[in-house]
């Protein structure tokens, strides 16, 4: 699967990914232990990942940097900025 990092909390070692194509799916939680090489991400970064079911919901595992279609990236970045304005 592919997605865009919506937020990554470096100090806490976790973040959330919005799956692509964006169809209103739930965001996926990921933890630094699920990132090979412990790469740090920024909001808007494209990622490839697999999903794994945990106790509450699905989470992203095997998260790694990936190229994402520029139009999809632009849409997601606009959505992220809009969401930040709502908090």
CORDA-V81290 format. One record per backbone hydrogen bond with DSSP energy under -0.5 kcal/mol. NH is the residue of the N-H (numbers start at 1). CO is the residue of the C=O. E is the energy in kcal/mol with one decimal. If there is no record, write none. Layout:
nh=NH co=CO e=E
nh=NH co=CO e=E
This chain:
nh=2 co=20 e=-0.6
nh=3 co=47 e=-2.1
nh=4 co=18 e=-2.2
nh=5 co=45 e=-2.6
nh=6 co=4 e=-0.5
nh=6 co=16 e=-2.5
nh=7 co=16 e=-1.3
nh=9 co=14 e=-3.2
nh=10 co=8 e=-1.0
nh=12 co=9 e=-0.8
nh=13 co=9 e=-2.1
nh=14 co=9 e=-1.2
nh=15 co=30 e=-2.4
nh=16 co=7 e=-2.3
nh=17 co=28 e=-2.6
nh=18 co=4 e=-3.0
nh=19 co=17 e=-0.6
nh=20 co=2 e=-2.9
nh=23 co=21 e=-0.5
nh=28 co=17 e=-2.8
nh=29 co=58 e=-0.6
nh=30 co=15 e=-2.2
nh=32 co=13 e=-3.0
nh=34 co=31 e=-2.6
nh=35 co=32 e=-1.7
nh=36 co=34 e=-0.6
nh=38 co=35 e=-2.5
nh=39 co=36 e=-0.6
nh=44 co=5 e=-3.2
nh=45 co=42 e=-2.2
nh=47 co=3 e=-2.4
nh=48 co=64 e=-2.9
nh=49 co=1 e=-2.0
nh=50 co=61 e=-2.7
nh=52 co=59 e=-2.4
nh=54 co=57 e=-3.1
nh=59 co=52 e=-2.6
nh=60 co=29 e=-2.8
nh=61 co=50 e=-3.0
nh=62 co=34 e=-0.6
nh=63 co=34 e=-2.0
nh=64 co=48 e=-2.3
nh=66 co=46 e=-2.1
nh=73 co=69 e=-2.5
nh=74 co=70 e=-2.4
nh=75 co=71 e=-2.2
nh=76 co=72 e=-2.4
nh=77 co=73 e=-2.8
nh=78 co=74 e=-2.1
nh=79 co=75 e=-2.1
nh=80 co=76 e=-2.9
nh=81 co=77 e=-2.5
nh=82 co=78 e=-2.2
nh=83 co=79 e=-2.5
nh=84 co=80 e=-2.3
nh=85 co=81 e=-1.6
nh=86 co=82 e=-0.7
nh=86 co=83 e=-0.9
nh=87 co=83 e=-0.5
nh=87 co=84 e=-1.1
